């Protein structure tokens, strides 16, 4: 009697097992397929795009520009299910690219080709004003503007996230009452050419720490780590006026941990997120962070960090001498600093290519009549000198800065026109030698501007269609 009761259950289990076996055989006979494609920020010499397949494949990737011309300056490397494309070379990318992914799996069966549109150009983060109020806005490469924050009279600073996932900003509700905020942004830089381009998605601002600080400074890494610096105001009558801190958040966004490093200035994460540069009274200290073993390297002297190059293995430093001379040097791992430039002009901005073979300085000289001359210096480590490009129509603006975009091969500076008061985003297009070939400006006035690296992901490709 018991066996008869168990017979239906036994048959059901057998049928389920047989169905699973049939499904497994069907999947094994089906060719591999593309599962997901992701666009990530460029840190090395190439502009990267990653691919994930359902099984081991040998992909074939074809790339064309807006005019239909085949782009050959690319490399594809990887193994089995995960591959990476790096777009290399000097020409600038001025429009979205067309991508075709095909190939064969380990059994030699062709995978179904997929066509995508890829726009690796960065967006422009701008801090704009209206009367006494300010807000952050994002300008996409096609010229569309999107508000990121509400209008406020408390906005004080902003930092684009190095992984392209959004923006950090600070507000000051009152003196010594600063707060840090994060705005998550989904850029969607990959899409199906047969479908409408996905819209930019902006999440509401989120209080990052949940408490006020006497000040806020932030930096981020391309791996998604965040570093926030501040100080807690002590009660009146306490022995110390403030209690400074450095807090690190992992890329998963969960929790904060205090770093035991005393800083005498603005601390900065390495682009890879595995180290932090901390200014101290007599120099700069590099502290390594997990997953690297605990370590500390010290660079003595009165130096300022001007810019990281690519992954952070190279950096541009500014040293001040007793005779008021300023010296700019390039630091390479295991090598003595390479002096690039020396002079009495003020250095107000700097940037560099990923390999450190091109360095740009924004300098200001004062003439005998008291006027100021703004210029862009292009420097080559180990090269025959450099070049100086005068920016005669421009002067220092609010929050003057300089940053290089390897995708569009252009520099972004925030400057004011001579004879005008409003600050503009000035775009300096570079030729193959890294020297300026064209200078233009966005018509809209702003207070602050910076690149937000492109980011995007597309997946959910059907196995049947």
C-alpha positions in Angstrom: 0.0 0.0 0.0 2.8 2.3 0.9 4.6 1.7 -2.4 1.4 2.6 -4.3 1.3 5.9 -2.5 4.9 6.7 -3.3 4.5 5.7 -6.9 3.1 9.1 -8.1 5.8 11.0 -6.2 8.5 8.7 -7.7 7.1 9.3 -11.2 7.0 13.1 -10.6 10.7 13.2 -9.4 11.8 11.0 -12.3 10.0 13.3 -14.8 11.5 16.4 -13.2 15.0 14.8 -13.4 14.5 13.8 -17.0 13.3 17.3 -17.9 16.3 18.9 -16.2 18.6 16.5 -18.2 16.9 17.4 -21.5 17.2 21.1 -20.7 20.8 20.7 -19.9 21.5 19.0 -23.2 19.6 21.7 -25.1 21.6 24.4 -23.4 24.9 22.5 -24.2 23.9 22.3 -27.9 23.0 25.9 -28.0 25.9 28.3 -29.0 27.3 30.7 -26.6 25.7 34.2 -26.4 26.5 37.7 -25.3 25.2 38.3 -21.7 26.3 41.9 -20.9 28.4 44.8 -22.0 29.7 47.5 -19.7 31.4 50.8 -20.3 33.8 51.9 -17.5 36.0 55.0 -17.0 39.3 55.2 -18.9 42.3 55.0 -16.6 44.9 53.5 -18.9 46.0 54.6 -22.4 42.9 53.0 -23.9 39.1 53.6 -23.6 37.7 50.4 -22.2 34.6 48.3 -22.8 34.0 44.9 -21.1 32.0 41.9 -22.4 30.5 38.9 -20.6 29.4 35.8 -22.5 27.3 32.8 -21.4 30.3 30.5 -22.0 33.8 30.5 -23.3 34.0 32.3 -26.7 36.5 33.8 -29.1 34.8 37.2 -29.8 35.1 39.3 -32.9 34.4 43.0 -32.4 33.9 45.6 -35.2 33.8 49.3 -34.4 32.7 52.1 -36.7 32.5 55.9 -36.2 29.6 58.1 -37.0 30.6 58.3 -40.7 30.7 54.5 -41.0 34.5 54.3 -41.1 36.0 51.2 -39.5 38.1 51.9 -36.4 41.1 49.7 -36.3 43.0 51.2 -33.4 41.5 48.8 -30.8 42.7 45.7 -28.9 40.5 42.9 -27.6 41.9 40.6 -24.9 40.6 38.3 -22.2 39.7 34.6 -21.8 36.8 32.3 -21.8 33.6 34.2 -20.7 35.1 37.7 -20.0 36.8 40.0 -22.5 37.8 43.6 -22.7 38.1 46.0 -25.6 40.5 49.0 -25.4 40.1 51.8 -27.9 43.6 53.3 -28.4 45.2 55.9 -30.6 45.3 59.7 -30.9 42.2 60.7 -32.8 39.4 62.2 -30.7 36.0 60.6 -30.4 33.4 63.3 -31.3 30.2 61.2 -31.7 28.7 57.9 -30.5 30.3 54.7 -32.0 28.6 51.7 -33.6 29.6 48.3 -32.2 29.1 44.8 -33.7 29.9 41.8 -31.5 30.2 38.3 -33.0 32.5 35.3 -32.7 32.5 31.6 -32.1 32.2 29.5 -28.9 34.6 26.7 -27.9 32.8 24.2 -30.1 33.3 26.4 -33.1 29.6 27.4 -33.3 28.9 31.0 -34.3 27.3 33.2 -31.7 24.4 35.5 -32.7 25.8 38.9 -33.6 24.7 41.9 -31.5 24.8 45.5 -32.6 25.1 48.4 -30.1 25.7 52.1 -29.9 28.4 53.2 -27.5 29.1 56.8 -26.4 32.3 56.9 -24.3 32.5 60.7 -24.1 32.3 62.2 -20.6 29.5 64.4 -19.3 30.2 67.8 -17.9 29.3 68.5 -14.3 28.6 72.2 -13.7 27.8 74.3 -10.7 25.5 77.1 -11.9 23.8 80.1 -10.2 20.5 82.0 -10.3 20.6 85.1 -8.1 21.9 84.0 -4.8 21.0 80.3 -5.3 23.0 77.6 -6.9 22.6 74.0 -8.1 24.4 71.2 -9.9 23.6 70.3 -13.5 24.9 67.7 -15.9 25.5 68.4 -19.6 25.5 65.3 -21.8 27.8 65.1 -24.8 24.9 65.9 -27.1 24.3 69.2 -25.3 21.3 68.3 -23.1 21.3 69.7 -19.6 19.8 67.9 -16.6 19.4 69.3 -13.0 21.0 67.2 -10.3 20.1 69.1 -7.1 17.5 71.6 -6.1 18.3 75.4 -6.0 20.0 76.2 -2.7 22.0 79.0 -1.1 24.0 76.4 0.9 25.9 74.7 -1.9 29.7 75.1 -1.3 31.6 72.5 -3.4 31.2 69.5 -5.7 33.2 66.4 -6.8 32.4 64.1 -9.7 32.7 60.4 -8.8 35.7 58.9 -10.5 33.7 55.7 -11.5 31.1 57.8 -13.2 28.3 56.7 -10.9 27.3 60.2 -9.7 28.3 63.3 -7.8 29.3 64.2 -4.2 28.7 67.7 -3.0 28.9 69.8 0.2 26.5 72.3 1.7 27.0 74.8 4.5 23.8 75.6 6.4 25.8 77.8 8.8 29.4 78.5 9.6 31.2 75.2 10.7 28.0 73.3 9.8 28.9 71.4 6.6 27.2 68.3 5.3 28.1 65.8 2.5 25.6 64.6 0.0 25.6 62.0 -2.9 23.5 62.0 -6.1 23.5 58.7 -8.0 23.4 59.0 -11.8 22.7 56.3 -14.3 24.2 57.5 -17.6 23.2 54.6 -19.9 26.0 55.1 -22.5 25.2 51.7 -24.3 22.0 51.1 -26.1 20.3 49.1 -28.9 20.3 51.0 -32.2 16.8 49.7 -32.9 15.4 51.2 -29.6 15.3 54.7 -28.2 18.2 55.8 -26.2 17.6 55.2 -22.5 17.1 58.5 -20.6 19.5 59.7 -18.0 18.3 58.7 -14.5 19.1 60.9 -11.5 18.3 59.8 -7.9 17.4 62.3 -5.2 20.3 63.6 -3.1 21.2 61.4 -0.1 22.8 62.6 3.1 26.1 60.7 3.1 27.2 60.8 6.7 24.0 61.8 8.6 25.8 64.5 10.7 27.4 67.9 10.3 31.1 68.6 10.1 33.2 71.8 10.4 34.2 71.3 6.8 33.9 68.6 4.0 36.4 67.5 1.5 35.9 64.4 -0.7 37.7 62.2 -3.3 36.8 59.0 -5.0 38.4 56.2 -6.9 37.5 54.5 -10.2 36.9 51.3 -8.2 34.0 53.0 -6.4 35.6 53.8 -3.0 34.8 57.1 -1.4 37.0 59.2 1.0 35.4 62.0 3.0 37.4 64.3 5.2 36.1 66.6 8.0 36.2 67.5 11.6 33.7 67.3 14.5 33.2 70.5 16.4 34.0 70.0 20.0 31.9 71.5 22.8 32.9 75.0 24.0 35.6 74.7 26.6 37.0 71.4 25.3 40.8 71.1 25.2 40.8 70.9 21.3 38.8 73.0 18.9 38.0 70.2 16.5 38.5 66.5 16.0 39.6 65.8 12.5 38.8 62.5 10.7 39.2 60.6 7.5 36.4 58.1 6.6 36.5 55.5 3.8 33.5 53.8 2.2 33.8 50.7 0.2 32.5 50.3 -3.4 29.5 48.4 -2.2 28.3 51.5 -0.3 27.9 49.8 3.0 29.3 51.4 6.1 32.2 53.7 6.9 35.5 53.1 8.6 37.8 55.7 10.1 41.4 55.8 8.8 44.0 56.3 11.4 46.0 58.9 9.5 46.5 62.5 10.7 46.3 64.9 7.8 47.6 68.5 7.5 45.6 69.2 4.3 43.3 67.7 1.7 43.8 63.9 1.5 43.3 62.2 -1.8 42.5 58.6 -2.8 44.6 57.0 -5.6 42.5 56.4 -8.7 42.8 52.6 -8.0 41.4 53.1 -4.5 44.3 51.1 -2.8 46.1 54.1 -1.4 45.6 57.6 0.0 47.9 60.6 -0.2 48.0 62.5 3.1 49.7 65.9 3.4 51.8 66.4 6.6 53.8 69.3 7.9 57.1 68.4 6.2 55.9 66.5 3.0 53.4 64.0 1.6 52.7 60.5 2.9 51.3 57.6 0.8 49.4 55.1 2.9 48.4 51.8 1.2 44.9 50.4 1.8 43.5 46.9 1.5 43.8 44.7 -0.5 47.4 45.8 -0.5 49.6 45.1 2.5 49.8 47.9 5.1 52.6 50.3 4.0 53.8 53.9 4.2 56.0 56.0 1.9 57.1 59.5 2.6 58.1 62.3 0.2 59.8 65.1 2.1 59.6 68.8 1.2 57.0 71.5 0.6 55.0 69.8 -2.2 51.5 69.8 -3.5 49.8 67.0 -5.4 48.6 68.6 -8.7 47.3 65.6 -10.6 47.3 61.8 -10.9 48.1 60.2 -14.3 45.9 57.3 -15.2 46.0 54.5 -12.6 48.0 56.8 -10.2 51.3 55.1 -10.8 52.5 58.6 -12.0 51.7 61.9 -10.4 52.5 65.6 -11.0 53.9 67.5 -8.0 54.5 71.1 -7.3 57.4 72.2 -5.0 58.0 75.7 -3.8 61.5 77.0 -3.2 62.8 79.6 -0.7 63.4 82.1 -3.6 59.7 81.9 -4.6 60.5 79.7 -7.6 58.1 76.9 -8.3 59.1 73.6 -9.7 56.8 71.0 -11.3 58.0 67.4 -11.4 56.7 64.0 -12.5 56.9 61.1 -10.0 57.3 57.6 -11.4 57.5 54.3 -9.3 61.0 53.5 -8.2 62.5 56.5 -9.9 63.8 59.9 -8.9 61.4 62.8 -9.7 61.7 64.2 -13.2 61.7 68.0 -13.3 59.4 69.2 -16.0 59.2 73.0 -15.4 60.6 75.7 -13.2 59.7 79.4 -12.9 58.0 82.1 -10.9 54.7 82.0 -12.6 51.8 80.8 -10.5 50.5 77.3 -11.4 46.7 77.3 -11.1 45.9 74.0 -12.7 47.6 70.8 -14.0 46.6 67.6 -15.7 48.4 64.7 -17.5 47.8 61.8 -19.9 47.4 58.3 -18.5 51.0 57.3 -19.3 52.4 60.6 -18.0 54.0 61.3 -21.4 52.1 64.6 -21.7 51.6 67.1 -18.9 49.7 70.3 -19.1 50.1 73.3 -16.8 47.9 76.4 -16.5 50.1 79.2 -15.4 49.8 83.0 -14.7 52.6 85.5 -15.1 52.6 89.0 -13.9 54.0 91.6 -16.2 55.9 94.8 -15.1 52.7 96.8 -15.6 50.8 94.6 -13.2 48.8 92.8 -15.8 48.5 89.0 -15.8 49.2 86.7 -18.7 47.5 83.3 -18.7 49.1 80.4 -20.6 48.9 76.7 -21.2 52.2 74.9 -21.0 52.6 71.5 -22.7 55.4 69.4 -21.3 57.0 66.1 -22.3 59.1 64.2 -19.7 62.4 63.4 -21.4 61.4 65.4 -24.4 63.0 68.4 -26.0 61.5 71.1 -23.9 57.9 72.0 -24.2 55.5 74.6 -25.7 53.7 77.6 -24.4 50.3 78.6 -25.7 49.1 82.0 -24.6 45.4 82.3 -23.6 45.2 86.0 -24.4 41.4 86.2 -24.4 41.0 84.6 -21.0 41.8 85.2 -17.3 41.3 83.4 -14.1 37.7 82.7 -13.2 35.8 81.3 -10.2 37.3 78.0 -9.2 39.9 77.8 -12.0 40.9 74.2 -12.8 42.3 72.1 -15.6 41.5 68.4 -16.5 42.2 66.1 -19.4 39.7 63.8 -21.2 41.4 61.0 -23.1 38.2 60.2 -25.1 37.7 63.6 -26.7 41.4 64.5 -26.3 40.6 67.9 -24.9 41.3 69.9 -21.8 38.5 71.5 -19.7 39.3 74.7 -17.9 37.1 77.2 -16.0 38.1 80.7 -17.0 36.6 84.2 -17.5 36.8 86.2 -20.7 39.0 89.3 -20.6 36.7 92.2 -19.9 33.9 90.0 -18.6 33.0 88.7 -15.1 31.2 85.4 -15.8 33.1 82.2 -15.6 32.8 79.7 -18.6 33.7 76.1 -19.3 36.6 76.4 -21.8 37.3 73.4 -24.0 40.8 73.2 -25.5 41.1 70.6 -28.3 44.5 69.0 -28.6 46.4 67.7 -31.6 48.4 64.4 -31.8 51.4 66.1 -30.0 49.2 67.3 -27.2 49.3 71.0 -28.2 46.2 73.2 -28.5 44.6 73.3 -31.9 41.3 75.0 -31.0 39.8 76.9 -28.0 36.1 77.2 -27.5 33.7 77.9 -24.7 30.2 76.9 -23.7 27.9 79.9 -23.8 26.3 79.2 -20.4 27.9 80.9 -17.4 28.9 78.7 -14.4 30.9 78.7 -11.2 32.6 75.3 -11.4 33.0 72.6 -14.0 34.5 69.1 -14.2 34.3 65.9 -16.3 32.1 63.1 -15.2 33.4 59.8 -16.8 31.1 57.9 -19.0 29.5 54.8 -17.6 26.9 52.4 -18.9 25.7 48.8 -18.9 23.4 46.8 -21.1 22.3 43.2 -20.6 19.3 40.9 -20.7 20.0 39.7 -24.2 17.6 36.9 -25.0 19.0 33.4 -25.6 16.4 32.7 -28.3 16.1 35.9 -30.3 
